[in-house]
Amino acid sequence: MTRVAAVILADGVADAERQARMALAAGADLVELRLDRIRDVGVGDVRRLASAVGPRSILTVRSASQGGSGHLTEARRSELLKEACTRPFPYVDIELERDRPRAAELARLTRRHRATLIVSHHFSRPAGLGQVREALDACAAIGPIAKVVVPVETIDSAVELGDLARTEVERGRRLVVIGMGVAGMLTRASAGSAGQEIQYASAGPPAAPGQLSLATAKRLRGRDSWVLGLVGHPLGHSLSPAIHEAGLEALGLPGTYLPFDVDAAGLESLLAASDRFRIRGFNVTIPYKESIVEALDELDGDAEGIGAVNTVVVGDGWTKGHNTDVFGFRLSLRSLGLRVGERRVLVIGAGGAAKAVVHVLLREGASVAVANRTAARAEALADAFDEPIEILPVERLDRSGPWDLVVNATPLGTKGFAADLPVPEAVIAKAGFVYDLGYNPPDTALLAAAKRLGRPHASGLEMLLHQAAKSFELWTGRSPPVDAMRRAAKEALS
Ligand SMILES: NC(=O)c1ccc[n+]([C@@H]2O[C@H](COP(=O)([O-])OP(=O)(O)OC[C@H]3O[C@@H](n4cnc5c(N)ncnc54)[C@H](OP(=O)(O)O)[C@@H]3O)[C@@H](O)[C@H]2O)c1
């Protein structure tokens, strides 16, 4: 089983000892003691840490060129490493380039003291697969565990890297291969299922970009761990990772939920790699809710009816698209006490979310009008339903209404997008209820205007929670821990 090492970055030895004890008490298998981060560190500190937490530690003295803090002379690094190799640390990390001249001596010392050398190499820039393989070979020629870390910028590179790691483990190699950065998180999430030696995790804030938290890493250490995620672009506004991580943690499930910020080619690669990386499913958001339909094997009734998917379930080489936005919007109307039967509703937007909203409104008996920046898309939406839908040109909106309900199904007002009002103030002033599917920030431009004009209003947070809970149930077969998920969403928004 992959061992989880919490990375300890402290600038004093007493603090390092305290943090290490806490991480071990919190369930880390190991701690990585980064000696290079401790001010004025000397051999006495190595001995102190060895007697405090040595038998459960990786001792690392990172050089400046490999990402270390850089205040150690080469002579001091060498002295610390030699001392570490004679103490009861099960692992000592040395560097491929810097420590090559003393590797034979350090290997002899560690053998005598039954420690294992991790020979590591950190690329400072993205590298080709050939270079990564060469570095792995070179590290493995020096010590029993090879560790290669490389920045990763695309899902394709993460997939290639993860495939390489899995193949090398199958060939019997003991290794750690990490893709740095958010795009590389897939390599970390699949470390356990690929049989990598060690998962480096953060006991506090991430020590490296894309590093998993200790809680997540603990859940993923087995071979049967799996991955969920959110596919879209951009993803900065999304609360889904926080919500689903909280759900997985509350039930102690061996999965994680990652942000997959991909272009269309990246989405294709991810689908093709889902079996190998044990991806059980993912949510789909802007702008792929409609375009993904073509790539899936099967659709459920709601997704088929509106031609938009927000949840994909992956199983045994088979993909099925669902639309839990429909469920989420319907339930949110109930929890807000909004009756829409025979009421006049204006929907702004004609994308995937708008389709889900219109679908529910028509089923509930509302009379629906749609306005969208691109008129042709509004017409296409109207054509997709049997019931009549009025198409309103955007420039005529200010003379429209009054509406019983106005729903914003565009990203206007959401973090990362223009903070413009999706409808003129005149429309908001006369609206019976204003509903923004946006929820981040909680006071979008539309909701702030509704508040100022004294109109009842709600954000899309309840809808988000209900659709998330339904997706969670589809992927895990478990009853979703909605309270924990709601708490996580509110915390992420605060
Ligand atoms: N609360 C929830 O649970 C929930 C669920 C689903 C979606 N949402 C939110 O709803 C929004 C729409 O999502 P989606 O999946 O439907 O996206 P989508 O399929 O890409 O559709 C986006 C829609 O917004 C319009 N739009 C985009 N930028 C615009 C701008 N600058 N000015 C005017 N209109 C603009 C688009 O118009 P064009 O056709 O002219 O491009 C299109 O109608 C997103 O912000 C999403 O986060 C929330």
The ligand as an SDF file (V2000), in Angstrom:
LIG
                    3D

 48 52  0  0  0  0  0  0  0  0999 V2000
  -26.4820   26.9040   -9.1700 N   0  0  0  0  0  0  0  0  0  0  0  0
  -26.2840   25.8300   -9.8840 C   0  0  0  0  0  0  0  0  0  0  0  0
  -26.4480   24.7060   -9.4300 O   0  0  0  0  0  0  0  0  0  0  0  0
  -25.8990   25.9680  -11.3220 C   0  0  0  0  0  0  0  0  0  0  0  0
  -26.0770   24.8760  -12.1670 C   0  0  0  0  0  0  0  0  0  0  0  0
  -25.7350   25.0130  -13.4960 C   0  0  0  0  0  0  0  0  0  0  0  0
  -25.1880   26.2110  -13.9640 C   0  0  0  0  0  0  0  0  0  0  0  0
  -24.9950   27.2380  -13.1260 N   0  0  0  0  0  0  0  0  0  0  0  0
  -24.4180   28.4980  -13.6180 C   0  0  0  0  0  0  0  0  0  0  0  0
  -25.1890   28.9500  -14.7280 O   0  0  0  0  0  0  0  0  0  0  0  0
  -24.3530   29.6090  -15.6660 C   0  0  0  0  0  0  0  0  0  0  0  0
  -24.5720   29.0480  -17.0630 C   0  0  0  0  0  0  0  0  0  0  0  0
  -24.0680   27.7390  -17.1290 O   0  0  0  0  0  0  0  0  0  0  0  0
  -24.2420   26.8150  -18.4230 P   0  0  0  0  0  0  0  0  0  0  0  0
  -23.7170   25.5020  -18.0460 O   0  0  0  0  0  0  0  0  0  0  0  0
  -25.6120   26.9450  -18.9630 O   0  0  0  0  0  0  0  0  0  0  0  0
  -23.2340   27.4890  -19.4640 O   0  0  0  0  0  0  0  0  0  0  0  0
  -23.3050   27.4690  -21.0650 P   0  0  0  0  0  0  0  0  0  0  0  0
  -23.9550   26.2410  -21.5550 O   0  0  0  0  0  0  0  0  0  0  0  0
  -21.9540   27.7990  -21.5590 O   0  0  0  0  0  0  0  0  0  0  0  0
  -24.2710   28.7240  -21.4150 O   0  0  0  0  0  0  0  0  0  0  0  0
  -23.8920   30.0170  -21.0450 C   0  0  0  0  0  0  0  0  0  0  0  0
  -25.0430   30.9710  -21.3520 C   0  0  0  0  0  0  0  0  0  0  0  0
  -24.6920   32.2450  -20.8450 O   0  0  0  0  0  0  0  0  0  0  0  0
  -24.6510   33.1890  -21.9260 C   0  0  0  0  0  0  0  0  0  0  0  0
  -23.5390   34.1050  -21.7320 N   0  0  0  0  0  0  0  0  0  0  0  0
  -22.2420   33.7820  -21.4830 C   0  0  0  0  0  0  0  0  0  0  0  0
  -21.4960   34.8780  -21.3550 N   0  0  0  0  0  0  0  0  0  0  0  0
  -22.3420   35.9220  -21.5320 C   0  0  0  0  0  0  0  0  0  0  0  0
  -22.1620   37.3310  -21.5310 C   0  0  0  0  0  0  0  0  0  0  0  0
  -20.9700   37.8800  -21.3210 N   0  0  0  0  0  0  0  0  0  0  0  0
  -23.2510   38.1200  -21.7460 N   0  0  0  0  0  0  0  0  0  0  0  0
  -24.4630   37.5700  -21.9650 C   0  0  0  0  0  0  0  0  0  0  0  0
  -24.6870   36.2390  -21.9810 N   0  0  0  0  0  0  0  0  0  0  0  0
  -23.6440   35.4340  -21.7670 C   0  0  0  0  0  0  0  0  0  0  0  0
  -24.4550   32.3720  -23.1720 C   0  0  0  0  0  0  0  0  0  0  0  0
  -24.9360   33.1060  -24.2580 O   0  0  0  0  0  0  0  0  0  0  0  0
  -24.4760   32.7950  -25.7700 P   0  0  0  0  0  0  0  0  0  0  0  0
  -25.3740   31.6940  -26.2510 O   0  0  0  0  0  0  0  0  0  0  0  0
  -24.6740   34.0970  -26.4630 O   0  0  0  0  0  0  0  0  0  0  0  0
  -23.0150   32.3760  -25.7050 O   0  0  0  0  0  0  0  0  0  0  0  0
  -25.3050   31.1450  -22.8370 C   0  0  0  0  0  0  0  0  0  0  0  0
  -26.6520   31.3970  -23.0260 O   0  0  0  0  0  0  0  0  0  0  0  0
  -22.9260   29.4240  -15.1660 C   0  0  0  0  0  0  0  0  0  0  0  0
  -22.5160   30.5990  -14.4980 O   0  0  0  0  0  0  0  0  0  0  0  0
  -23.0240   28.2870  -14.1900 C   0  0  0  0  0  0  0  0  0  0  0  0
  -22.0320   28.3500  -13.1750 O   0  0  0  0  0  0  0  0  0  0  0  0
  -25.3390   27.1400  -11.7910 C   0  0  0  0  0  0  0  0  0  0  0  0
  1  2  1  0
  2  3  2  0
  2  4  1  0
  4  5  1  0
  4 48  2  0
  5  6  2  0
  6  7  1  0
  7  8  2  0
  8  9  1  0
  8 48  1  0
  9 10  1  0
  9 46  1  0
 10 11  1  0
 11 12  1  0
 11 44  1  0
 12 13  1  0
 13 14  1  0
 14 15  2  0
 14 16  1  0
 14 17  1  0
 17 18  1  0
 18 19  2  0
 18 20  1  0
 18 21  1  0
 21 22  1  0
 22 23  1  0
 23 24  1  0
 23 42  1  0
 24 25  1  0
 25 26  1  0
 25 36  1  0
 26 27  1  0
 26 35  1  0
 27 28  2  0
 28 29  1  0
 29 30  1  0
 29 35  2  0
 30 31  1  0
 30 32  2  0
 32 33  1  0
 33 34  2  0
 34 35  1  0
 36 37  1  0
 36 42  1  0
 37 38  1  0
 38 39  2  0
 38 40  1  0
 38 41  1  0
 42 43  1  0
 44 45  1  0
 44 46  1  0
 46 47  1  0
M  CHG  2   8   1  16  -1
M  END
$$$$
